[in-house]
Amino acid sequence: MELHLKIIGIFLILLSLLHLIFPKYFNWKQELSSLSLVNRQLMYVHTFFIAFMVFLMGLLCISSSKDLTSSILGKRMSLMLGVFWSIRLYIQFFGYSSKLWRGKIFETSVHILFSTFWIYLTTVFFLVYFV
């Protein structure tokens, strides 16, 4: 499981860095221009902190994979991460409209890729806790 945690760590760090392109890719300058200043800044600030937490999760998995699998605190952290990513998986299907991806090749591919990734994360973290 330590190897899986290290792999997850690498992918979480990459995912956190992917957030850097969100403003440009999703055209936030234009899309968010009609929002009030506070709501516009909330999008940027919350995206930063989500990316930062995902980065820290990745760093934890890379630097402390042995502790996550063998210590009581590590197993509890793994349970918490399993719950977190299982909720993220749920949101993937029930928080976003399928209109965003259905019938669109790229968007459907991204939906499948990330759904698979959330399943992988959830499975590994729960296995670390329960096994």
Disulfide bonds with the S-S distance in Angstrom:
none
